């Protein structure tokens, strides 16, 4: 299909105002980096999503899903085909017996928004994750975590769609959570919803913990600059940021990309960085750390787009 035919097909599924062509993806990532998507659309219902998947499958159109774009580096050449941003944002709170509370939360709900809702409802167990700048879907894909808590600690099951349009429900065990990965980062599924198990708590104590973690983030992380969060994964027997710091790389800059002077584990977009600037800096850091410590460091952020 050519782009004119793709546009016509899309307008039969969703309103034209939700379809954008050659939309710069830097506007949809926390890194503020990324070239144009051939087609960028926002999806509000499961039915729309199934129709788009079918369109792409039948016509061999490349399909890419993004959440809040908080863990992404999108390449400067952009993304071919159709990019979907899922806008499923419902939260349901179901009280169970005793102190336990079951939360049903859809893919597109930002973690910060969920944290505020849980605070209002006096539900504890999510405070450590409240400052992560992503959506539930993205957080589950990478088993996001902070302050010794990960998504795997609170997820009971995940509802996902495969690329044939079939629904699946995966238990916590079947979701294969590991450090910064899951079944959903290794196989092609679209997360629709997750069930979380938390418990009733004290609103004042919940607020104090959230404020404490927010203050820690403000002091320790370069949140004043665009970034994709922690750039590198923690090593099995080492702290990556510590090695980068000890290699004397804090503040090292290539183009507009810089190793944060505040936290060596973050590459920041200091001044209109390109994806090429970031990738060159990543390789430089990897080489220097390996030369000095014989340790291989790996990316935590996901790189997508046309090379």
Beta strands, then each sheet from edge to edge (+ up, - down):
strand 1: 19-24
strand 2: 36-43
strand 3: 63-66
strand 4: 72-74
strand 5: 79-86
strand 6: 91-95
strand 7: 100-106
strand 8: 123-124
strand 9: 145-146
strand 10: 149-150
strand 11: 155-162
strand 12: 167-171
strand 13: 189-200
strand 14: 226-227
strand 15: 253-254
strand 16: 257-259
strand 17: 267-269
strand 18: 302-304
sheet 1: 1+ 2- 5- 3-
sheet 2: 4+ 18+
sheet 3: 6+ 7- 13+ 8-
sheet 4: 6+ 7- 13+ 11- 12+
sheet 5: 9+ 10-
sheet 6: 14+ 17- 16+ 15-
end
